[in-house]
Amino acid sequence: MAHSRPAKQNPPTGSEKVKQNHWKSEMPVVAQEYDYVVGVDTHSKTHTLAIISTDLGAEIATETFPTTSPGMRRALAWLSRRSTNDSSRVLISMEGTGSCGAKLRQLATAHEYRVVEAPLPQRRLGRQRGKSESINAVRAARAVRAARAVLATEVKMLREPRAGQYHTALRVLVVARRSMTRERTAAINSLTALLRVVDLGIESRKSPTGKIIRTVAA
């Protein structure tokens, strides 16, 4: 008696494999919790957004917007049109949330999108020169990479952006301290050069100490 063979099934691909591998996991992964992941490659003048479907792992759309307020509002309107109006089903994986992407992050959060730090921070174009089309292609690819990099990540392992008044105040203090350190170093270098030219009877072979600086200031 002949036995029929079961029909051959195609192996799962893309995010389907990711979902199957994590169905029995206690903690859900991004591909299970969200319908879309949006990768954002941020820069000083433009932001590039890439929408990825977590169901198929396919790229839905990619677009670049200026970093002006109207440009960022258009970016979110475009995102809503090309994905879903339900912001709770969309995860934004953004590079530079504390620098170039800070304003877009704040705007997206105000529209009830969840924004997380992209896991791959290598975002510089370096000294690349060429046609704008090639640069845009690189930025689009990085936006896609930022989205796909989190598909298999457990939701609890996503990195939340550092935000809030305390973080902003700390950044201001750090920048101010760096600025004052640079100014102090420049002033000491200028004084050292002056002491080596003008004979004031002060040791000038080494950088002036605090005592020498007070003596000169007096």
C-alpha positions in Angstrom: 0.0 0.0 0.0 1.5 3.3 -1.1 1.9 6.1 1.4 1.5 9.7 0.3 4.2 12.1 1.1 3.4 15.3 2.9 3.6 18.4 0.8 7.0 20.1 0.9 6.8 23.5 2.7 9.0 26.4 1.9 11.4 27.4 4.7 10.4 30.6 6.6 12.3 33.7 5.6 12.9 37.2 7.1 11.0 38.1 10.2 8.8 35.0 9.9 11.8 33.0 11.1 12.5 35.6 13.8 8.9 35.2 15.1 9.0 31.4 15.0 12.3 31.2 16.9 10.9 33.4 19.7 7.3 32.2 20.0 8.2 30.1 23.1 10.3 32.9 24.6 9.0 34.3 27.8 9.8 37.9 26.6 8.3 39.0 23.3 10.5 40.4 20.6 9.9 43.6 18.5 8.6 41.6 15.5 5.9 40.2 17.7 4.8 43.4 19.5 4.9 45.9 16.6 3.5 46.0 13.0 6.1 48.4 11.7 9.6 49.5 12.7 10.9 52.8 11.4 14.6 53.4 11.2 15.8 57.0 11.3 19.2 58.2 10.1 19.6 61.7 11.6 21.8 64.5 10.4 22.0 68.3 10.9 20.1 69.2 7.8 18.0 66.2 6.9 16.6 63.0 8.4 16.0 59.8 6.4 13.2 57.5 7.5 12.7 53.9 6.4 9.6 51.9 7.2 9.9 48.1 7.7 7.0 45.7 7.9 7.6 43.3 10.8 5.3 40.8 9.2 7.4 40.3 6.1 10.6 42.1 7.0 10.2 44.1 3.8 11.0 47.7 3.2 7.7 49.6 2.8 9.0 53.1 2.0 12.0 55.4 2.4 12.0 59.2 2.4 14.2 62.1 3.4 12.9 65.3 5.1 14.5 68.6 6.2 15.1 69.2 9.9 12.9 72.2 10.0 9.8 72.2 12.1 7.5 71.9 9.0 9.8 69.2 7.6 9.6 67.1 10.8 5.8 67.5 10.9 5.7 66.3 7.3 7.8 63.3 8.2 5.4 62.2 10.9 2.4 62.7 8.6 4.1 60.7 5.9 4.9 57.9 8.5 1.2 57.8 9.5 0.1 57.5 5.9 2.5 54.8 4.9 2.2 52.6 8.0 -0.8 52.9 10.4 -2.7 55.6 12.3 -2.2 53.5 15.5 1.1 54.9 16.8 1.2 52.1 19.5 1.9 49.6 16.7 4.9 51.5 15.4 8.4 51.5 16.9 10.9 54.2 15.9 14.6 53.1 16.0 16.5 56.4 15.8 20.2 57.3 15.7 21.3 60.5 17.4 18.3 60.8 19.7 20.4 63.1 22.0 21.9 65.3 19.2 20.7 65.8 15.7 17.6 63.7 16.2 16.6 65.3 19.6 13.8 67.5 18.2 12.4 64.8 16.0 12.4 62.4 19.0 10.5 64.9 21.1 8.0 65.5 18.3 7.5 61.8 17.7 7.1 61.2 21.5 4.5 63.9 21.6 2.6 62.1 18.9 2.7 59.0 21.1 5.3 57.0 19.1 7.8 55.0 21.1 11.3 56.0 20.2 14.3 53.9 21.1 18.1 54.2 20.4 19.2 52.4 17.3 21.6 49.6 18.2 24.1 50.4 15.5 25.6 53.9 16.2 28.1 53.9 13.3 26.4 56.7 11.4 29.1 59.0 10.0 29.6 59.4 6.2 33.2 60.3 6.9 34.9 62.1 4.0 32.8 60.5 1.3 32.2 62.8 -1.6 30.1 62.2 -4.7 26.7 62.7 -6.2 23.9 63.5 -3.8 22.1 60.4 -5.0 24.8 58.1 -3.7 24.9 59.9 -0.3 21.1 59.7 -0.1 21.3 55.9 -0.8 23.8 55.4 2.0 21.6 57.3 4.4 18.6 55.3 3.3 20.5 52.1 3.8 21.5 53.1 7.3 17.9 54.0 8.1 16.8 50.5 6.9 19.6 48.9 8.9 18.5 50.8 12.1 15.0 49.4 11.6 15.9 45.8 10.9 18.5 45.7 13.6 15.8 45.6 16.3 13.4 43.1 14.8 14.8 40.2 16.8 15.5 42.2 20.0 13.5 41.5 23.1 11.3 44.4 23.9 12.7 44.7 27.4 16.2 45.0 25.9 15.4 48.1 23.8 17.5 51.2 24.8 15.4 54.2 25.8 16.7 57.6 24.9 18.1 59.7 27.6 15.7 62.6 28.0 14.3 65.0 30.6 15.3 68.2 32.3 18.1 66.7 34.3 19.8 65.2 31.2 19.5 68.5 29.3 20.9 70.5 32.3 23.8 68.0 32.5 24.6 68.4 28.8 24.6 72.2 29.2 27.1 71.9 32.1 29.3 69.5 30.3 29.5 71.8 27.2 30.2 74.8 29.4 33.0 73.0 31.2 34.6 71.9 28.0 34.4 75.5 26.7 36.0 76.9 29.8 38.7 74.2 29.7 39.6 75.1 26.1 39.7 78.8 27.0 41.9 78.2 30.1 44.3 76.0 28.0 44.6 78.7 25.3 45.3 81.4 28.0 48.0 79.3 29.6 49.6 78.7 26.2 49.6 82.4 25.4 51.1 83.2 28.8 53.8 80.6 28.3 54.7 82.0 24.9 54.9 85.5 26.4 57.2 84.5 29.2 59.6 82.9 26.8 59.8 86.1 24.8 59.8 88.7 27.5 62.3 88.3 30.4 60.3 88.8 33.6 62.6 86.7 35.7 60.0 83.9 35.8 60.7 80.2 34.9 59.4 79.7 31.4 60.8 76.3 30.4 57.6 74.6 31.7 53.9 75.6 31.7 53.3 78.2 34.4 51.9 76.9 37.7 49.0 78.4 39.5 51.4 80.4 41.7 53.2 81.9 38.7 49.8 82.8 37.1 48.7 84.6 40.3 52.1 86.4 40.4 51.7 87.6 36.8 48.0 88.6 37.4 49.1 90.7 40.5 
